[in-house]
Amino acid sequence: MMEVPSFTLTRQMKEMEKELSAAIQQVMESGQFILGDIVKTFEEQMADYTHSRFAIGVGNGSDALYLALRAADIGAGDEVLTTPFTFFATAGSILRTGAKPVFTDIQVDTFNMDPEQARTRITPRTRAVLPVHLFGLMADVEALRQNFDGIIIEDAAQAIGATMRGKPAGSVGDLAAFSFFPTKNLGALGDGGLVTTQREEWANAVRALRAHGARKKYYHEVVGINSRLDALQAAILSVKLPYLDRWTQKRQHIAKRYSDGLHTLGLEAVHIPVVPEGFTHVFHQYTIRVENRDRLQAFLKSQGIGTTVYYPLALHLQPALRDLGYHLGDFPISEQVQNEVLSLPMFPELTDSEVDYVIEMIGHFYGKRVG
């Protein structure tokens, strides 16, 4: 039996140990640990990578969403349209501003916001639309713009490096939020986040809001929060960023191997990820939809294969959000996929033999042999 983890950083850390240690040593010698030149350099690198005029480092991805909303002056009395099939921070960040999350259902094949359904949910109170680029595939922001001329904020936490018709994640909305949680495609060794925008006034607003609302030290124009990307994490991310495209190519290779192998098995019960024409997928997760999901997951675990369910309960059904007034049946596609999704092992250092073993065991579960 082969042991295949759902995710691990140990292989990557071993390969990069010397470079990361040198970067950490540089920060220690600089004596500058909060913001400073190292953070500024990483922000410039990220602005270039995402084709954005401005990139502002913040404490984590959740704060990136919140600060992007605050910079756009989203608050009490406003509605923000988003998806119920995502991590809790998407809706939580909207609520932190005092605005109301309004959900709209997803497309079953992409897991992303359905532009047609979104059109029917827009009201005069809708100040912003917050699409999530889930699992590494961008939502169709251009289609959303056809029916909405307000603010669009990308939740790009899982999609750094992804593109839509040649435009990278972080450049197509009015603002965008990234996460550098260690498991992300570009991960820090702790928490970290970033906001991108093309508008200087919003960039300046984020810079102030991340430092308790002060543009000048000890002079507070608004009530902000303490959410600054520290220099250690920025230095680590600057070391990793040049490797990101190569890691993305490895993820895409792994995804193709999964898709080709599962397609060969001819399993009607297994639905593989879809990549629409004109989009590139960076496969933060390789997520299939399957019948008997829980049984398959238990079987794979018994064969040494780690898997994860993202996400087992849609946001409109979460106890913490019951006051929004949604009920079972309101978003049938999200409710369907929450019972079907299973994310297979995915990280750049995964070997072909490990991928083939996962495919073989899925086939074994459904009574099909590879080859």
ZAMARGU-4260 file (C-alpha; in steps of 0.2 Angstrom, whole numbers, plus 5000, padded with zeros to 4 digits):
<rodrens>
0) 5000/5000/5000 | 5006/5017/4995 | 5004/5032/5007 | 4999/5048/4997 | 4995/5063/5008
5) 4981/5075/5003 | 4994/5089/5005 | 5011/5091/5012 | 5024/5105/5013 | 5039/5095/5019
10) 5045/5090/5001 | 5045/5109/4996 | 5053/5115/5012 | 5067/5102/5010 | 5071/5108/4992
15) 5070/5127/4997 | 5078/5126/5015 | 5094/5135/5010 | 5085/5149/5001 | 5072/5152/5014
20) 5085/5152/5028 | 5095/5165/5019 | 5079/5176/5017 | 5075/5174/5035 | 5093/5179/5040
25) 5092/5194/5029 | 5076/5200/5039 | 5084/5197/5055 | 5100/5207/5051 | 5089/5221/5044
30) 5080/5223/5061 | 5065/5229/5051 | 5051/5216/5055 | 5034/5226/5051 | 5032/5233/5034
35) 5048/5241/5027 | 5058/5239/5011 | 5056/5220/5011 | 5037/5221/5011 | 5037/5235/4998
40) 5048/5225/4986 | 5036/5210/4988 | 5021/5222/4985 | 5030/5228/4969 | 5033/5210/4963
45) 5015/5206/4966 | 5008/5221/4957 | 5019/5216/4942 | 5013/5198/4943 | 4995/5202/4943
50) 4996/5216/4931 | 4989/5228/4944 | 4995/5246/4947 | 4995/5243/4966 | 4997/5229/4978
55) 4996/5231/4997 | 5001/5217/5009 | 4990/5213/5024 | 4989/5201/5038 | 4979/5187/5030
60) 4967/5183/5016 | 4951/5186/5027 | 4958/5204/5031 | 4962/5206/5012 | 4943/5204/5008
65) 4937/5215/5022 | 4949/5229/5018 | 4945/5228/5000 | 4927/5230/5005 | 4931/5244/5017
70) 4941/5253/5004 | 4927/5253/4992 | 4916/5261/5006 | 4905/5245/5008 | 4895/5246/5024
75) 4879/5246/5033 | 4864/5246/5022 | 4873/5239/5007 | 4871/5222/4999 | 4885/5212/4992
80) 4882/5197/4980 | 4892/5182/4982 | 4892/5163/4982 | 4886/5151/4995 | 4899/5138/4990
85) 4915/5144/4997 | 4925/5146/5013 | 4917/5156/5027 | 4928/5171/5026 | 4920/5177/5010
90) 4903/5180/5019 | 4911/5184/5035 | 4921/5198/5028 | 4905/5206/5021 | 4897/5205/5038
95) 4912/5213/5046 | 4909/5229/5036 | 4890/5229/5042 | 4884/5225/5024 | 4873/5210/5020
100) 4879/5195/5010 | 4866/5190/4996 | 4869/5173/4989 | 4867/5167/4971 | 4870/5149/4965
105) 4884/5142/4956 | 4887/5132/4940 | 4888/5114/4943 | 4903/5111/4932 | 4915/5125/4937
110) 4909/5128/4955 | 4909/5147/4952 | 4896/5160/4952 | 4883/5158/4938 | 4882/5175/4929
115) 4864/5171/4923 | 4858/5168/4941 | 4868/5182/4948 | 4859/5194/4936 | 4842/5190/4944
120) 4848/5193/4961 | 4855/5211/4958 | 4844/5225/4966 | 4846/5243/4968 | 4854/5239/4985
125) 4868/5229/4977 | 4884/5239/4980 | 4896/5226/4975 | 4898/5208/4968 | 4911/5197/4976
130) 4914/5182/4964 | 4926/5168/4971 | 4939/5160/4959 | 4936/5143/4967 | 4949/5129/4967
135) 4960/5139/4955 | 4948/5143/4941 | 4942/5161/4939 | 4924/5166/4939 | 4918/5174/4923
140) 4920/5192/4929 | 4917/5199/4911 | 4900/5190/4910 | 4896/5197/4927 | 4900/5215/4921
145) 4888/5214/4907 | 4873/5215/4920 | 4882/5225/4934 | 4890/5242/4933 | 4895/5243/4951
150) 4910/5237/4961 | 4917/5220/4958 | 4929/5212/4971 | 4938/5196/4966 | 4941/5183/4980
155) 4957/5177/4972 | 4963/5168/4987 | 4964/5151/4978 | 4968/5157/4961 | 4985/5166/4960
160) 4992/5164/4942 | 4975/5159/4935 | 4969/5168/4919 | 4953/5173/4910 | 4955/5177/4892
165) 4973/5182/4895 | 4969/5192/4910 | 4977/5187/4927 | 4967/5185/4943 | 4968/5201/4953
170) 4967/5212/4937 | 4949/5210/4931 | 4940/5217/4946 | 4940/5234/4954 | 4949/5226/4969
175) 4955/5208/4973 | 4960/5199/4988 | 4974/5186/4989 | 4978/5174/5003 | 4996/5167/5007
180) 4990/5154/5020 | 5003/5140/5019 | 4993/5128/5009 | 4990/5140/4995 | 4999/5139/4978
185) 5010/5153/4984 | 5010/5150/5003 | 5019/5159/5017 | 5026/5151/5033 | 5011/5158/5042
190) 4997/5170/5038 | 4998/5183/5025 | 4987/5192/5012 | 4986/5205/4999 | 4975/5217/4990
195) 4977/5223/4972 | 4968/5237/4963 | 4971/5249/4948 | 4964/5264/4958 | 4976/5274/4969
200) 4963/5281/4980 | 4958/5263/4985 | 4976/5258/4987 | 4979/5272/4999 | 4963/5268/5008
205) 4969/5250/5011 | 4986/5256/5017 | 4978/5267/5030 | 4965/5254/5035 | 4978/5241/5038
210) 4987/5253/5051 | 4972/5258/5062 | 4966/5270/5049 | 4981/5281/5049 | 4990/5288/5034
215) 5002/5298/5045 | 5008/5289/5061 | 4997/5293/5076 | 4984/5303/5066 | 4969/5292/5063
220) 4957/5297/5050 | 4945/5282/5051 | 4944/5267/5062 | 4954/5253/5054 | 4962/5237/5060
225) 4980/5230/5063 | 4983/5220/5048 | 5001/5222/5041 | 5011/5209/5031 | 5026/5206/5041
230) 5044/5207/5033 | 5048/5188/5037 | 5033/5182/5027 | 5036/5195/5013 | 5054/5189/5012
235) 5048/5171/5011 | 5035/5175/4998 | 5048/5184/4987 | 5059/5169/4987 | 5044/5158/4982
240) 5036/5169/4969 | 5049/5165/4955 | 5045/5147/4957 | 5026/5149/4956 | 5024/5147/4937
245) 5034/5131/4937 | 5024/5124/4952 | 5008/5129/4942 | 5014/5119/4927 | 5017/5104/4939
250) 4999/5106/4946 | 4992/5107/4928 | 5002/5091/4923 | 4995/5082/4938 | 4978/5088/4934
255) 4979/5082/4916 | 4986/5065/4922 | 4971/5063/4934 | 4958/5068/4921 | 4966/5057/4907
260) 4966/5042/4919 | 4949/5045/4926 | 4942/5047/4909 | 4950/5031/4903 | 4941/5022/4917
265) 4924/5028/4910 | 4916/5030/4926 | 4899/5038/4925 | 4899/5041/4944 | 4914/5052/4943
270) 4914/5070/4936 | 4931/5078/4933 | 4935/5097/4933 | 4930/5107/4918 | 4941/5121/4911
275) 4931/5133/4900 | 4938/5139/4884 | 4949/5154/4886 | 4952/5151/4905 | 4968/5143/4913
280) 4966/5133/4929 | 4980/5133/4942 | 4972/5118/4952 | 4974/5124/4970 | 4963/5109/4972
285) 4959/5095/4960 | 4940/5092/4965 | 4929/5079/4957 | 4911/5076/4960 | 4906/5058/4964
290) 4892/5047/4970 | 4895/5039/4986 | 4907/5052/4991 | 4909/5048/5009 | 4911/5029/5005
295) 4924/5033/4992 | 4933/5044/5004 | 4934/5031/5018 | 4940/5018/5005 | 4954/5029/4999
300) 4959/5033/5017 | 4960/5014/5020 | 4972/5013/5005 | 4983/5027/5012 | 4976/5041/5001
305) 4972/5057/5009 | 4957/5067/5003 | 4948/5083/5009 | 4930/5089/5007 | 4929/5107/5002
310) 4915/5112/5007 | 4903/5100/5017 | 4890/5113/5021 | 4886/5128/5010 | 4886/5145/5018
315) 4867/5148/5018 | 4865/5133/5029 | 4878/5138/5041 | 4872/5140/5059 | 4881/5157/5061
320) 4872/5164/5046 | 4854/5158/5050 | 4849/5176/5053 | 4851/5179/5034 | 4835/5170/5032
325) 4840/5156/5019 | 4834/5138/5020 | 4837/5121/5013 | 4832/5121/4994 | 4836/5140/4991
330) 4852/5135/4981 | 4850/5118/4974 | 4867/5117/4965 | 4877/5122/4980 | 4867/5110/4990
335) 4870/5096/4978 | 4889/5098/4976 | 4892/5100/4995 | 4887/5081/4995 | 4898/5076/4980
340) 4914/5086/4980 | 4930/5077/4985 | 4947/5085/4983 | 4961/5072/4978 | 4979/5074/4983
345) 4986/5090/4975 | 5003/5098/4977 | 5018/5101/4965 | 5029/5088/4972 | 5016/5074/4969
350) 5024/5060/4959 | 5016/5052/4943 | 5016/5035/4952 | 5007/5043/4967 | 4994/5050/4955
355) 4992/5034/4946 | 4990/5025/4962 | 4975/5036/4967 | 4967/5033/4950 | 4969/5015/4952
360) 4961/5015/4969 | 4946/5025/4963 | 4944/5013/4949 | 4945/4998/4961 | 4931/5006/4972
365) 4920/5007/4957 | 4925/4990/4950 | 4935/4996/4935 | 4954/4992/4931 | 4966/5004/4924
370) 4973/4998/4908
</rodrens>
